[in-house]
């Protein structure tokens, strides 16, 4: 819902600040992921594909679990 996407954005802005990246444009440049696509992830309108998780985690200094929880995408069942 609406609340969740604003939580995701709040989390992202905090991480951008902590990691000294600052802006979504800088994150896009750093990760090679389109800014519009990043925006969709954090607004909850698009699920992140598995190949963007690692670069995002590296850039934002967080674990995949933390990232996916922030994106409300952690309902995915892990295959053993």
C-alpha positions in Angstrom: 0.0 0.0 0.0 0.9 3.7 0.1 2.5 3.5 3.6 5.0 0.9 2.5 6.4 2.7 -0.5 7.0 5.9 1.6 8.8 3.7 4.1 10.9 2.3 1.3 11.8 5.8 0.2 12.6 6.9 3.7 14.9 3.9 4.1 16.5 4.6 0.8 17.1 8.3 1.6 18.7 7.3 5.0 21.0 4.8 3.2 22.0 7.3 0.5 22.9 9.7 3.3 24.8 7.1 5.4 26.7 5.8 2.4 27.5 9.4 1.2 25.9 8.6 -2.2 23.4 11.4 -1.7 21.0 11.1 -4.6 19.1 8.5 -6.7 21.0 9.8 -9.7 24.3 9.0 -8.0 23.1 5.6 -7.0 22.0 4.9 -10.6 25.4 5.9 -11.9 27.2 3.8 -9.3 25.1 0.7 -9.9 24.5 1.0 -13.6 20.8 0.6 -12.9 18.4 3.1 -14.6 17.2 5.9 -12.3 13.6 5.4 -13.4 13.9 1.7 -12.6 15.4 2.3 -9.2 12.6 4.7 -8.5 10.0 2.0 -9.4 11.7 -0.4 -7.0 11.5 2.0 -4.1 8.0 3.2 -4.9 6.9 -0.5 -4.9 5.7 -0.5 -8.5 8.3 -2.9 -9.8 10.0 -5.9 -8.2 13.8 -5.9 -8.3 15.3 -8.7 -10.3 17.8 -10.9 -8.6 20.8 -9.4 -10.5 20.3 -5.9 -9.1 20.3 -7.0 -5.5 24.1 -7.4 -5.2 25.1 -4.0 -6.8 22.5 -2.2 -4.6 23.6 -3.9 -1.5 27.3 -3.1 -2.3 26.4 0.6 -3.0 24.1 1.0 0.1 26.2 -1.1 2.5 23.4 -3.4 3.5 22.6 -7.1 3.4 20.3 -8.6 0.7 17.8 -9.4 3.4 17.8 -5.8 4.6 17.4 -4.5 1.1 14.5 -6.8 0.2 12.7 -6.1 3.5 13.1 -2.4 2.7 11.6 -3.0 -0.7 8.8 -5.2 0.8 10.0 -7.9 -1.5 11.0 -10.3 1.2 8.0 -12.5 0.8 9.9 -14.6 -1.7 10.4 -18.2 -0.5 14.1 -19.3 -0.8 14.8 -22.5 -2.7 17.0 -24.8 -0.7 
